[in-house]
């Protein structure tokens, strides 16, 4: 697991990292920040995906995530470089998850959240249709995840669980001179530390509305798959 990505943890503390509770029907929430300088409009430019951690390069697990990144870039109009071809862009991918920390939560008692109010910054999420028919929910300050219940709420039970912070970094450089064209990071909190589940969700969040507005930090929720 790469340690470099956690040198920049703190984005979660500043922006309020999203907490994705375990469970097959629970949306995955991630805080995403993206920056770009002269990322070219997609016109079939070629790219390769490499690991920022040389130890992961060529690994089966890394290749699985690299293929997901390649698929997203292809969907936006870029293309993987052919074997032996010099790529126009080098895409670097890094990801990791921490060892977790314990969190204590009090269960709410009597009260109705829709009539109690949540304080400044709360609004109901908006569901939009994404590429391939996938749904994404854009929202801010989710009271069910971050508390903020009014003083009229009582508490009946106290439980604890482990929360893991995961992160993903993506960089796109111009191959000719190494000039940085794009960089982005996505961070989330979850009760699950399974990278095989978390990293694909972070990648999907990173490419929601790609490349985004430079310097903007957004909360993106990937809706769970719809059951048939």
N, CA, C and O of each residue as an XYZ file, in Angstrom:
912
protein
N       0.853     -1.199      0.000
C       0.000      0.000      0.000
C       0.883      1.241      0.000
O       1.816      1.353      0.795
N       0.577      2.172     -0.903
C       1.376      3.380     -0.989
C       1.129      4.281      0.205
O      -0.013      4.459      0.629
N       2.212      4.860      0.757
C       2.089      5.767      1.891
C       2.027      7.217      1.443
O       1.605      8.086      2.206
N       2.456      7.494      0.182
C       2.535      8.877     -0.249
C       1.186      9.562     -0.248
O       1.080     10.752      0.049
N       0.168      8.810     -0.578
C      -1.144      9.433     -0.692
C      -1.625      9.972      0.640
O      -2.410     10.919      0.672
N      -1.166      9.384      1.751
C      -1.640      9.823      3.056
C      -0.851     11.001      3.590
O      -1.171     11.517      4.661
N       0.170     11.439      2.873
C       0.848     12.661      3.277
C      -0.056     13.867      3.059
O       0.157     14.925      3.650
N      -1.073     13.703      2.201
C      -1.957     14.813      1.910
C      -3.322     14.615      2.548
O      -4.253     15.371      2.268
N      -3.453     13.590      3.418
C      -4.693     13.457      4.176
C      -4.829     14.700      5.052
O      -3.836     15.198      5.581
N      -5.991     15.176      5.199
C      -6.226     16.493      5.777
C      -7.250     17.180      4.911
O      -8.010     18.021      5.392
N      -7.281     16.830      3.625
C      -8.371     17.232      2.753
C      -9.683     16.739      3.330
O     -10.701     17.427      3.264
N      -9.651     15.525      3.903
C     -10.871     14.981      4.502
C     -11.287     15.820      5.701
O     -12.473     16.080      5.908
N     -10.293     16.245      6.494
C     -10.615     17.040      7.678
C     -11.099     18.421      7.283
O     -12.004     18.960      7.922
N     -10.509     19.018      6.226
C     -10.893     20.366      5.839
C     -12.243     20.383      5.149
O     -13.074     21.252      5.411
N     -12.457     19.411      4.260
C     -13.677     19.431      3.464
C     -14.782     18.607      4.081
O     -15.931     18.679      3.646
N     -14.442     17.811      5.107
C     -15.445     16.939      5.704
C     -15.551     15.682      4.891
O     -16.431     15.574      4.037
N     -14.661     14.705      5.136
C     -14.616     13.519      4.292
C     -15.913     12.758      4.401
O     -16.540     12.719      5.460
N     -16.321     12.140      3.277
C     -17.609     11.472      3.224
C     -17.515     10.109      3.869
O     -16.509      9.411      3.740
N     -18.576      9.736      4.566
C     -18.621      8.446      5.244
C     -19.589      7.537      4.523
O     -20.787      7.811      4.457
N     -19.049      6.424      3.969
C     -19.900      5.464      3.279
C     -20.114      4.281      4.191
O     -19.207      3.469      4.374
N     -21.296      4.167      4.767
C     -21.577      3.068      5.672
C     -21.647      1.773      4.892
O     -22.016      1.758      3.718
N     -21.279      0.659      5.572
C     -21.278     -0.627      4.909
C     -22.699     -1.061      4.611
O     -23.652     -0.648      5.273
N     -22.818     -1.915      3.584
C     -24.132     -2.392      3.190
C     -24.299     -2.242      1.698
O     -23.867     -1.249      1.115
N     -24.932     -3.235      1.072
C     -24.991     -3.272     -0.377
C     -25.835     -2.142     -0.948
O     -25.645     -1.785     -2.111
N     -26.746     -1.570     -0.196
C     -27.628     -0.550     -0.725
C     -27.208      0.849     -0.307
O     -27.950      1.799     -0.554
N     -26.059      1.009      0.310
C     -25.620      2.304      0.811
C     -24.803      3.030     -0.249
O     -23.848      2.453     -0.769
N     -25.140      4.280     -0.594
C     -24.348      5.030     -1.559
C     -22.927      5.251     -1.057
O     -22.687      5.300      0.149
N     -21.988      5.383     -1.990
C     -20.583      5.629     -1.665
C     -20.326      7.118     -1.843
O     -20.515      7.660     -2.932
N     -19.890      7.784     -0.764
C     -19.664      9.228     -0.800
C     -18.163      9.514     -0.816
O     -17.399      8.903     -0.068
N     -17.752     10.441     -1.667
C     -16.342     10.813     -1.754
C     -16.217     12.312     -1.944
O     -17.038     12.925     -2.625
N     -15.191     12.907     -1.342
C     -14.845     14.304     -1.574
C     -13.777     14.335     -2.649
O     -12.741     13.681     -2.524
N     -14.027     15.097     -3.706
C     -13.152     15.112     -4.880
C     -12.676     16.531     -5.143
O     -13.475     17.467     -5.143
N     -11.375     16.693     -5.368
C     -10.790     17.978     -5.770
C     -10.004     17.741     -7.051
O      -9.249     16.774     -7.159
N     -10.188     18.634     -8.021
C      -9.522     18.467     -9.316
C      -8.928     19.798     -9.761
O      -9.509     20.861     -9.538
N      -7.757     19.719    -10.397
C      -7.046     20.892    -10.889
C      -6.525     20.587    -12.289
O      -6.095     19.468    -12.568
N      -6.566     21.583    -13.162
C      -6.045     21.384    -14.508
C      -5.436     22.672    -15.016
O      -5.796     23.767    -14.584
N      -4.503     22.516    -15.946
C      -3.886     23.680    -16.562
C      -4.244     23.725    -18.045
O      -5.026     24.574    -18.473
N      -3.673     22.814    -18.827
C      -3.929     22.815    -20.268
C      -4.279     21.410    -20.745
O      -3.763     20.941    -21.759
N      -5.174     20.736    -19.992
C      -5.614     19.416    -20.429
C      -6.310     19.562    -21.773
O      -7.315     20.265    -21.870
N      -5.792     18.905    -22.821
C      -6.367     19.099    -24.152
C      -7.761     18.501    -24.269
O      -8.069     17.477    -23.660
N      -8.587     19.156    -25.056
C      -9.908     18.592    -25.346
C      -9.701     17.246    -26.026
O      -8.812     17.112    -26.867
N     -10.509     16.242    -25.675
C     -10.293     14.900    -26.223
C     -10.492     14.838    -27.733
O     -11.572     15.110    -28.256
N      -9.419     14.474    -28.405
C      -9.451     14.283    -29.855
C      -8.671     13.030    -30.229
O      -7.970     12.985    -31.240
N      -8.814     12.012    -29.382
C      -8.137     10.761    -29.662
C      -6.689     10.723    -29.228
O      -5.941      9.859    -29.686
N      -6.257     11.643    -28.348
C      -4.879     11.608    -27.861
C      -4.645     10.289    -27.118
O      -5.536      9.774    -26.442
N      -3.448      9.763    -27.256
C      -3.127      8.471    -26.649
C      -2.586      8.660    -25.239
O      -2.064      9.723    -24.902
N      -2.713      7.625    -24.420
C      -2.237      7.681    -23.040
C      -1.826      6.289    -22.575
O      -2.232      5.276    -23.144
N      -1.021      6.272    -21.539
C      -0.714      5.053    -20.800
C      -0.966      5.330    -19.329
O      -0.840      6.467    -18.877
N      -1.324      4.284    -18.576
C      -1.583      4.411    -17.147
C      -0.467      3.713    -16.390
O      -0.195      2.533    -16.614
N       0.180      4.451    -15.491
C       1.284      3.909    -14.706
C       0.999      4.105    -13.219
O       0.189      4.952    -12.841
N       1.661      3.328    -12.391
C       1.529      3.465    -10.946
C       2.531      4.483    -10.423
O       3.685      4.509    -10.852
N       2.081      5.326     -9.486
C       3.013      6.241     -8.828
C       3.952      5.494     -7.903
O       5.005      6.012     -7.532
N       3.578      4.279     -7.526
C       4.407      3.423     -6.675
C       5.016      2.331     -7.550
O       4.295      1.433     -7.985
N       6.328      2.378     -7.823
C       6.948      1.381     -8.702
C       6.703     -0.054     -8.263
O       6.687     -0.963     -9.093
N       6.512     -0.269     -6.952
C       6.298     -1.630     -6.464
C       4.988     -2.215     -6.963
O       4.846     -3.435     -7.037
N       4.014     -1.349     -7.310
C       2.713     -1.824     -7.773
C       2.643     -1.994     -9.281
O       1.763     -2.689     -9.790
N       3.570     -1.361    -10.002
C       3.531     -1.382    -11.460
C       3.577     -2.818    -11.983
O       4.449     -3.602    -11.608
N       2.636     -3.142    -12.843
C       2.596     -4.476    -13.438
C       1.852     -5.502    -12.619
O       1.644     -6.624    -13.082
N       1.444     -5.147    -11.406
C       0.721     -6.082    -10.560
C      -0.685     -6.341    -11.087
O      -1.267     -5.490    -11.760
N      -1.225     -7.506    -10.783
C      -2.555     -7.865    -11.272
C      -3.612     -6.922    -10.709
O      -4.496     -6.466    -11.434
N      -3.515     -6.634     -9.410
C      -4.513     -5.753     -8.798
C      -4.419     -4.348     -9.381
O      -5.440     -3.749     -9.720
N      -3.196     -3.814     -9.501
C      -3.051     -2.478    -10.078
C      -3.595     -2.443    -11.498
O      -4.294     -1.499    -11.868
N      -3.287     -3.454    -12.295
C      -3.766     -3.477    -13.676
C      -5.292     -3.434    -13.749
O      -5.861     -2.861    -14.678
N      -5.944     -4.043    -12.766
C      -7.399     -4.016    -12.729
C      -7.901     -2.581    -12.579
O      -8.833     -2.169    -13.269
N      -7.277     -1.825    -11.675
C      -7.681     -0.434    -11.475
C      -7.251      0.431    -12.665
O      -7.979      1.338    -13.069
N      -6.077      0.151    -13.219
C      -5.604      0.906    -14.380
C      -6.553      0.740    -15.556
O      -6.781      1.687    -16.309
N      -7.109     -0.458    -15.719
C      -8.063     -0.690    -16.803
C      -9.347      0.113    -16.588
O      -9.964      0.567    -17.552
N      -9.749      0.290    -15.326
C     -10.930      1.106    -15.051
C     -10.671      2.568    -15.421
O     -11.529      3.228    -16.007
N      -9.476      3.068    -15.071
C      -9.110      4.436    -15.428
C      -9.065      4.585    -16.944
O      -9.565      5.565    -17.496
N      -8.464      3.608    -17.606
C      -8.384      3.653    -19.070
C      -9.772      3.659    -19.695
O     -10.020      4.366    -20.672
N     -10.671      2.871    -19.128
C     -12.027      2.842    -19.652
C     -12.731      4.177    -19.515
O     -13.464      4.588    -20.414
N     -12.515      4.861    -18.392
C     -13.126      6.172    -18.193
C     -12.562      7.190    -19.171
O     -13.319      7.957    -19.766
N     -11.242      7.210    -19.346
C     -10.626      8.159    -20.276
C     -11.059      7.884    -21.708
O     -11.266      8.810    -22.492
N     -11.196      6.603    -22.045
C     -11.659      6.246    -23.385
C     -13.083      6.742    -23.605
O     -13.425      7.217    -24.688
N     -13.902      6.629    -22.577
C     -15.291      7.087    -22.677
C     -15.354      8.589    -22.933
O     -16.292      9.073    -23.565
N     -14.352      9.332    -22.441
C     -14.337     10.778    -22.644
C     -13.673     11.192    -23.952
O     -13.659     12.377    -24.282
N     -13.119     10.231    -24.710
C     -12.602     10.564    -26.031
C     -11.107     10.423    -26.210
O     -10.590     10.714    -27.289
N     -10.384      9.977    -25.167
C      -8.966      9.675    -25.322
C      -8.831      8.187    -25.691
O      -9.834      7.477    -25.757
N      -7.618      7.722    -25.927
C      -7.461      6.311    -26.298
C      -6.169      5.747    -25.726
O      -5.168      6.458    -25.633
N      -6.184      4.473    -25.342
C      -4.948      3.834    -24.858
C      -3.920      3.760    -25.990
O      -4.265      3.488    -27.140
N      -2.664      4.002    -25.650
C      -1.607      3.912    -26.652
C      -1.455      2.465    -27.115
O      -1.523      1.539    -26.307
N      -1.252      2.279    -28.401
C      -1.050      0.939    -28.959
C       0.318      0.418    -28.537
O       1.206      1.215    -28.237
N       0.511     -0.906    -28.507
C       1.831     -1.460    -28.156
C       2.934     -0.885    -29.044
O       2.831     -0.900    -30.270
N       3.972     -0.387    -28.416
C       5.087      0.205    -29.146
C       4.885      1.657    -29.534
O       5.808      2.287    -30.050
N       3.706      2.201    -29.301
C       3.425      3.590    -29.646
C       3.852      4.514    -28.503
O       3.686      4.180    -27.330
N       4.399      5.673    -28.856
C       4.738      6.682    -27.860
C       3.466      7.439    -27.496
O       2.844      8.075    -28.346
N       3.087      7.361    -26.218
C       1.836      7.980    -25.784
C       1.951      9.493    -25.732
O       3.034     10.037    -25.516
N       0.828     10.168    -25.934
C       0.790     11.624    -25.809
C       0.746     12.050    -24.340
O       1.258     13.110    -23.980
N       0.135     11.219    -23.497
C      -0.037     11.582    -22.088
C       0.309     10.390    -21.205
O       0.054      9.239    -21.560
N       0.895     10.687    -20.047
C       1.194      9.669    -19.044
C       0.245      9.896    -17.863
O       0.219     10.977    -17.275
N      -0.520      8.881    -17.529
C      -1.467      8.957    -16.421
C      -0.881      8.187    -15.242
O      -0.556      7.007    -15.374
N      -0.747      8.838    -14.103
C      -0.190      8.193    -12.911
C      -1.292      8.032    -11.860
O      -2.045      8.963    -11.573
N      -1.361      6.830    -11.301
C      -2.415      6.478    -10.360
C      -1.809      6.028     -9.043
O      -0.858      5.246     -9.021
N      -2.364      6.526     -7.944
C      -1.932      6.117     -6.613
C      -3.171      5.964     -5.745
O      -4.140      6.702     -5.922
N      -3.157      5.026     -4.817
C      -4.311      4.791     -3.956
C      -3.852      4.127     -2.673
O      -2.750      3.581     -2.611
N      -4.692      4.172     -1.647
C      -4.337      3.544     -0.377
C      -5.456      3.704      0.632
O      -6.446      4.388      0.373
N      -5.296      3.076      1.770
C      -6.269      3.158      2.850
C      -5.526      3.082      4.181
O      -4.519      2.382      4.289
N      -6.012      3.795      5.193
C      -5.313      3.810      6.474
C      -5.724      2.611      7.328
O      -6.466      1.740      6.873
N      -5.236      2.574      8.567
C      -5.493      1.437      9.456
C      -6.809      1.571     10.218
O      -7.191      0.666     10.961
N      -7.501      2.687     10.040
C      -8.801      2.857     10.662
C      -8.713      3.455     12.055
O      -7.659      3.448     12.691
N      -9.840      3.969     12.512
C      -9.944      4.515     13.863
C     -11.350      4.232     14.383
O     -12.289      4.070     13.604
N     -11.481      4.176     15.684
C     -12.768      3.878     16.292
C     -13.633      5.142     16.348
O     -13.139      6.241     16.600
N     -14.915      4.960     16.109
C     -15.859      6.069     16.201
C     -17.029      5.633     17.064
O     -17.549      4.529     16.906
N     -17.445      6.508     17.985
C     -18.566      6.237     18.875
C     -19.753      7.069     18.412
O     -19.616      8.266     18.158
N     -20.911      6.442     18.302
C     -22.104      7.102     17.793
C     -23.264      6.879     18.747
O     -23.454      5.772     19.250
N     -24.040      7.927     18.998
C     -25.267      7.816     19.773
C     -26.447      7.734     18.824
O     -26.576      8.556     17.917
N     -27.305      6.753     19.026
C     -28.484      6.604     18.178
C     -29.518      7.643     18.573
O     -29.744      7.854     19.765
N     -30.166      8.314     17.586
C     -31.156      9.346     17.910
C     -32.422      8.746     18.484
O     -32.815      7.629     18.145
N     -33.047      9.505     19.356
C     -34.326      9.086     19.909
C     -35.461      9.746     19.165
O     -35.482      9.724     17.934
N     -36.416     10.340     19.883
C     -37.598     10.914     19.258
C     -37.249     12.180     18.484
O     -36.445     12.994     18.939
N     -37.857     12.339     17.315
C     -37.677     13.554     16.542
C     -37.858     13.279     15.066
O     -37.758     12.131     14.636
N     -38.122     14.306     14.286
C     -38.315     14.187     12.844
C     -37.314     15.093     12.146
O     -37.435     16.315     12.240
N     -36.318     14.530     11.441
C     -35.265     15.363     10.849
C     -35.789     16.351      9.824
O     -35.224     17.433      9.663
N     -36.869     15.993      9.125
C     -37.321     16.882      8.053
C     -38.028     18.120      8.607
O     -38.249     19.090      7.883
N     -38.386     18.080      9.908
C     -39.013     19.247     10.501
C     -38.080     19.946     11.494
O     -38.348     21.073     11.911
N     -37.005     19.291     11.864
C     -36.103     19.861     12.858
C     -35.085     20.811     12.268
O     -34.608     21.716     12.954
N     -34.739     20.613     10.980
C     -33.727     21.468     10.361
C     -32.329     20.988     10.670
O     -32.098     20.326     11.682
N     -31.405     21.319      9.805
C     -30.035     20.815      9.956
C     -29.011     21.931     10.094
O     -27.824     21.639     10.239
N     -29.409     23.170     10.056
C     -28.450     24.249     10.191
C     -27.898     24.663      8.838
O     -28.326     24.133      7.813
N     -26.964     25.594      8.813
C     -26.439     26.174      7.574
C     -25.817     25.107      6.680
O     -25.183     24.164      7.153
N     -26.013     25.279      5.396
C     -25.327     24.437      4.419
C     -26.079     23.199      4.016
O     -25.643     22.501      3.100
N     -27.201     22.885      4.662
C     -27.907     21.644      4.323
C     -28.898     21.875      3.198
O     -29.668     22.835      3.234
N     -28.887     21.005      2.203
C     -29.973     20.941      1.236
C     -30.137     19.497      0.810
O     -29.216     18.694      0.959
N     -31.290     19.164      0.288
C     -31.531     17.789     -0.125
C     -30.701     17.470     -1.357
O     -30.490     18.336     -2.206
N     -30.225     16.222     -1.462
C     -29.390     15.860     -2.614
C     -30.177     15.861     -3.908
O     -31.401     15.727     -3.901
N     -29.474     16.013     -5.019
C     -30.081     15.996     -6.340
C     -29.563     14.784     -7.101
O     -28.352     14.580     -7.192
N     -30.446     13.996     -7.635
C     -30.063     12.800     -8.382
C     -30.065     13.142     -9.868
O     -31.049     13.665    -10.390
N     -28.963     12.846    -10.541
C     -28.844     13.106    -11.971
C     -28.460     11.825    -12.685
O     -27.944     10.888    -12.076
N     -28.713     11.799    -13.963
C     -28.396     10.627    -14.766
C     -26.994     10.755    -15.307
O     -26.667     11.738    -15.972
N     -26.154      9.760    -15.025
C     -24.776      9.779    -15.474
C     -24.589      8.926    -16.714
O     -25.543      8.303    -17.180
N     -23.368      8.884    -17.265
C     -23.078      8.061    -18.428
C     -23.395      6.600    -18.156
O     -23.171      6.095    -17.056
N     -23.917      5.931    -19.172
C     -24.223      4.524    -19.026
C     -25.419      4.250    -18.140
O     -25.620      3.119    -17.698
N     -26.217      5.277    -17.877
C     -27.412      5.076    -17.073
C     -27.164      5.050    -15.581
O     -28.096      4.793    -14.819
N     -25.934      5.309    -15.127
C     -25.638      5.287    -13.705
C     -26.112      6.587    -13.054
O     -26.079      7.651    -13.672
N     -26.550      6.486    -11.803
C     -27.057      7.657    -11.103
C     -26.012      8.181    -10.127
O     -25.318      7.406     -9.468
N     -25.907      9.494    -10.044
C     -25.007     10.118     -9.090
C     -25.800     11.115     -8.255
O     -26.709     11.778     -8.755
N     -25.450     11.210     -7.001
C     -26.155     12.109     -6.105
C     -25.173     13.171     -5.629
O     -24.130     12.848     -5.059
N     -25.504     14.435     -5.862
C     -24.658     15.531     -5.417
C     -25.306     16.149     -4.187
O     -26.470     16.544     -4.238
N     -24.584     16.237     -3.102
C     -25.161     16.792     -1.887
C     -24.080     17.390     -1.013
O     -22.894     17.332     -1.339
N     -24.507     17.972      0.110
C     -23.559     18.621      1.007
C     -24.058     18.495      2.437
O     -25.241     18.694      2.712
N     -23.153     18.164      3.340
C     -23.453     18.060      4.765
C     -24.636     17.145      5.041
O     -25.735     17.607      5.347
N     -24.403     15.876      4.933
C     -25.446     14.877      5.145
C     -25.666     14.673      6.637
O     -24.769     14.158      7.305
N     -26.823     15.054      7.200
C     -27.012     14.979      8.648
C     -27.013     13.563      9.173
O     -26.652     13.329     10.326
N     -27.413     12.612      8.345
C     -27.443     11.241      8.808
C     -26.041     10.695      9.042
O     -25.853      9.766      9.827
N     -25.043     11.286      8.348
C     -23.666     10.830      8.497
C     -22.896     11.661      9.508
O     -22.034     11.143     10.219
N     -23.211     12.971      9.574
C     -22.349     13.861     10.349
C     -23.018     14.429     11.594
O     -22.441     15.290     12.258
N     -24.208     13.971     11.922
C     -24.862     14.487     13.119
C     -25.477     15.844     12.857
O     -25.896     16.132     11.736
N     -25.535     16.675     13.871
C     -26.117     17.988     13.709
C     -27.585     18.021     14.069
O     -28.282     18.975     13.720
N     -28.078     16.997     14.764
C     -29.464     16.997     15.188
C     -29.671     18.100     16.229
O     -28.763     18.414     16.998
N     -30.833     18.664     16.246
C     -31.116     19.763     17.164
C     -31.184     19.288     18.603
O     -31.150     18.085     18.862
N     -31.281     20.220     19.543
C     -31.288     19.873     20.965
C     -32.516     19.071     21.372
O     -32.543     18.492     22.458
N     -33.553     19.029     20.498
C     -34.760     18.302     20.865
C     -34.592     16.799     20.719
O     -35.450     16.025     21.142
N     -33.455     16.383     20.103
C     -33.249     14.955     19.897
C     -32.709     14.305     21.165
O     -31.839     14.852     21.842
N     -33.245     13.121     21.472
C     -32.718     12.342     22.583
C     -31.867     11.209     22.045
O     -31.876     10.959     20.840
N     -31.126     10.511     22.909
C     -30.245      9.443     22.465
C     -30.487      8.211     23.326
O     -30.491      8.271     24.556
N     -30.690      7.093     22.639
C     -31.075      5.876     23.329
C     -29.945      4.860     23.452
O     -29.931      4.056     24.384
N     -29.006      4.893     22.523
C     -28.025      3.819     22.464
C     -26.690      4.385     22.007
O     -26.651      5.374     21.274
N     -25.607      3.771     22.431
C     -24.263      4.177     22.031
C     -23.550      2.965     21.467
O     -23.471      1.921     22.115
N     -23.033      3.105     20.264
C     -22.303      2.014     19.613
C     -20.972      2.548     19.088
O     -20.790      3.759     18.957
N     -20.052      1.649     18.790
C     -18.758      2.038     18.226
C     -18.432      1.137     17.046
O     -18.865     -0.014     16.983
N     -17.668      1.676     16.123
C     -17.232      0.900     14.966
C     -15.962      1.534     14.418
O     -15.596      2.644     14.804
N     -15.298      0.829     13.524
C     -14.058      1.308     12.931
C     -14.352      2.029     11.627
O     -15.109      1.537     10.790
N     -13.746      3.205     11.460
C     -13.880      3.990     10.238
C     -12.525      4.035      9.541
O     -11.511      4.353     10.161
N     -12.515      3.712      8.244
C     -11.293      3.722      7.446
C     -11.336      4.902      6.474
O     -12.374      5.192      5.880
N     -10.197      5.577      6.321
C     -10.068      6.665      5.355
C      -9.265      6.173      4.165
O      -8.135      5.708      4.314
N      -9.855      6.277      2.988
C      -9.205      5.841      1.755
C      -8.961      7.041      0.854
O      -9.643      8.059      0.972
N      -8.007      6.928     -0.028
C      -7.690      8.028     -0.928
C      -7.159      7.546     -2.256
O      -6.586      6.462     -2.365
N      -7.360      8.376     -3.266
C      -6.869      8.084     -4.616
C      -6.354      9.377     -5.223
O      -6.984     10.426     -5.090
N      -5.206      9.303     -5.890
C      -4.648     10.451     -6.590
C      -4.460     10.081     -8.058
O      -4.044      8.971     -8.388
N      -4.774     11.037     -8.928
C      -4.629     10.837    -10.371
C      -3.900     12.037    -10.955
O      -4.277     13.183    -10.708
N      -2.858     11.772    -11.729
C      -2.111     12.830    -12.391
C      -2.016     12.508    -13.882
O      -1.830     11.356    -14.273
N      -2.146     13.542    -14.697
C      -1.981     13.392    -16.142
C      -0.897     14.362    -16.582
O      -1.041     15.572    -16.414
N       0.184     13.842    -17.143
C       1.310     14.649    -17.589
C       1.471     14.535    -19.105
O       1.176     13.497    -19.698
N       1.937     15.601    -19.708
C       2.268     15.554    -21.125
C       3.546     14.743    -21.286
O       4.557     15.038    -20.649
N       3.504     13.740    -22.122
C       4.626     12.811    -22.237
C       5.870     13.486    -22.793
O       6.982     13.118    -22.415
N       5.716     14.450    -23.668
C       6.859     15.049    -24.347
C       7.805     15.751    -23.392
O       9.022     15.671    -23.555
N       7.251     16.451    -22.379
C       8.107     17.233    -21.487
C       7.751     17.066    -20.007
O       8.348     17.726    -19.156
N       6.784     16.192    -19.684
C       6.406     15.975    -18.296
C       5.545     17.067    -17.698
O       5.330     17.076    -16.486
N       5.048     17.985    -18.502
C       4.251     19.097    -18.000
C       2.939     18.572    -17.412
O       2.253     17.761    -18.034
N       2.597     19.044    -16.205
C       1.393     18.586    -15.522
C       0.151     19.215    -16.150
O       0.015     20.438    -16.184
N      -0.749     18.376    -16.644
C      -1.973     18.828    -17.280
C      -3.177     18.755    -16.342
O      -4.079     19.589    -16.408
N      -3.178     17.747    -15.466
C      -4.327     17.528    -14.593
C      -3.856     16.797    -13.347
O      -2.963     15.952    -13.409
N      -4.462     17.130    -12.222
C      -4.270     16.327    -11.019
C      -5.552     16.384    -10.188
O      -6.221     17.414    -10.113
N      -5.863     15.280     -9.586
C      -7.072     15.205     -8.786
C      -6.899     14.234     -7.640
O      -6.051     13.343     -7.692
N      -7.699     14.405     -6.611
C      -7.671     13.480     -5.489
C      -9.093     13.244     -5.015
O      -9.932     14.145     -5.050
N      -9.349     12.050     -4.581
C     -10.655     11.668     -4.045
C     -10.422     10.960     -2.720
O      -9.545     10.102     -2.616
N     -11.201     11.315     -1.711
C     -11.070     10.704     -0.395
C     -12.441     10.346      0.144
O     -13.428     11.031     -0.127
N     -12.491      9.275      0.903
C     -13.754      8.815      1.468
C     -13.497      8.121      2.786
O     -12.372      7.722      3.085
N     -14.537      7.983      3.560
C     -14.495      7.199      4.787
C     -15.516      6.083      4.677
O     -16.591      6.274      4.108
N     -15.192      4.941      5.209
C     -16.083      3.790      5.120
C     -15.841      2.865      6.298
O     -14.839      2.982      7.003
N     -16.759      1.960      6.497
C     -16.582      0.929      7.515
C     -15.996     -0.325      6.906
O     -15.880     -1.349      7.579
N     -15.628     -0.256      5.649
C     -15.054     -1.382      4.912
C     -13.659     -0.983      4.453
O     -13.475      0.128      3.955
N     -12.673     -1.859      4.606
C     -11.317     -1.560      4.143
C     -10.929     -2.407      2.942
O      -9.745     -2.638      2.697
N     -11.919     -2.866      2.198
C     -11.676     -3.709      1.031
C     -11.370     -2.835     -0.187
O     -12.274     -2.225     -0.757
N     -10.103     -2.776     -0.584
C      -9.705     -1.927     -1.706
C     -10.381     -2.336     -3.000
O     -10.656     -1.486     -3.847
N     -10.657     -3.626     -3.171
C     -11.276     -4.091     -4.409
C     -12.669     -3.493     -4.598
O     -13.170     -3.422     -5.720
N     -13.284     -3.067     -3.512
C     -14.575     -2.398     -3.592
C     -14.411     -0.890     -3.597
O     -15.118     -0.192     -4.323
N     -13.489     -0.380     -2.797
C     -13.358      1.057     -2.587
C     -12.707      1.763     -3.767
O     -13.201      2.802     -4.204
N     -11.604      1.221     -4.296
C     -10.879      1.909     -5.364
C     -11.743      2.111     -6.610
O     -11.727      3.211     -7.163
N     -12.496      1.112     -7.084
C     -13.374      1.366     -8.226
C     -14.374      2.493     -7.960
O     -14.676      3.273     -8.864
N     -14.888      2.588     -6.735
C     -15.805      3.681     -6.413
C     -15.097      5.026     -6.428
O     -15.662      6.013     -6.899
N     -13.863      5.084     -5.918
C     -13.102      6.330     -5.949
C     -12.819      6.751     -7.390
O     -12.877      7.936     -7.720
N     -12.513      5.778     -8.241
C     -12.267      6.082     -9.650
C     -13.531      6.627    -10.303
O     -13.479      7.601    -11.054
N     -14.658      6.000    -10.015
C     -15.921      6.459    -10.589
C     -16.242      7.871    -10.114
O     -16.712      8.696    -10.898
N     -15.993      8.158     -8.840
C     -16.219      9.511     -8.337
C     -15.283     10.509     -9.005
O     -15.698     11.616     -9.349
N     -14.021     10.126     -9.190
C     -13.050     11.016     -9.822
C     -13.488     11.429    -11.223
O     -13.278     12.571    -11.633
N     -14.099     10.497    -11.957
C     -14.455     10.775    -13.341
C     -15.907     11.213    -13.518
O     -16.382     11.318    -14.649
N     -16.607     11.465    -12.440
C     -17.942     12.024    -12.544
C     -17.831     13.509    -12.877
O     -17.335     14.288    -12.063
N     -18.280     13.904    -14.050
C     -18.156     15.298    -14.462
C     -16.737     15.694    -14.813
O     -16.415     16.882    -14.804
N     -15.875     14.728    -15.125
C     -14.484     14.975    -15.482
C     -14.398     15.940    -16.675
O     -15.217     15.849    -17.589
N     -13.419     16.863    -16.684
C     -12.379     17.088    -15.674
C     -12.807     18.036    -14.563
O     -12.014     18.326    -13.668
N     -14.044     18.527    -14.600
C     -14.517     19.422    -13.556
C     -13.950     20.829    -13.689
O     -13.237     21.139    -14.644
N     -14.276     21.666    -12.724
C     -13.753     23.032    -12.682
C     -12.479     23.056    -11.850
O     -12.457     22.560    -10.723
N     -11.433     23.625    -12.399
C     -10.143     23.625    -11.723
C     -10.227     24.310    -10.367
O     -10.723     25.430    -10.253
N      -9.733     23.620     -9.338
C      -9.720     24.162     -7.987
C     -10.988     23.913     -7.205
O     -11.062     24.284     -6.034
N     -11.978     23.306     -7.802
C     -13.248     23.068     -7.116
C     -13.212     21.767     -6.323
O     -12.714     20.752     -6.810
N     -13.731     21.797     -5.119
C     -13.888     20.597     -4.290
C     -15.369     20.263     -4.216
O     -16.179     21.106     -3.830
N     -15.722     19.056     -4.578
C     -17.127     18.661     -4.620
C     -17.315     17.349     -3.887
O     -16.409     16.517     -3.819
N     -18.507     17.179     -3.341
C     -18.883     15.897     -2.760
C     -19.698     15.135     -3.788
O     -20.704     15.638     -4.290
N     -19.271     13.941     -4.097
C     -19.938     13.114     -5.104
C     -20.330     11.805     -4.470
O     -19.523     11.162     -3.798
N     -21.574     11.408     -4.684
C     -22.072     10.142     -4.171
C     -22.427      9.246     -5.335
O     -23.254      9.594     -6.178
N     -21.794      8.091     -5.373
C     -22.089      7.112     -6.410
C     -23.212      6.234     -5.894
O     -23.046      5.536     -4.894
N     -24.345      6.262     -6.562
C     -25.486      5.481     -6.108
C     -25.195      3.990     -6.264
O     -24.517      3.592     -7.210
N     -25.696      3.168     -5.355
C     -25.480      1.717     -5.463
C     -26.178      1.168     -6.682
O     -27.128      1.779     -7.171
N     -25.730      0.022     -7.193
C     -26.376     -0.569     -8.362
C     -27.842     -0.852     -8.085
O     -28.217     -1.254     -6.984
N     -28.655     -0.638     -9.095
C     -30.069     -0.916     -8.948
C     -30.321     -2.414     -9.026
O     -29.776     -3.106     -9.886
N     -31.135     -2.891     -8.137
C     -31.467     -4.299     -8.164
C     -32.532     -4.575     -9.200
O     -33.446     -3.779     -9.419
N     -32.384     -5.747     -9.843
C     -33.349     -6.105    -10.863
C     -34.629     -6.653    -10.281
O     -35.546     -7.001    -11.026
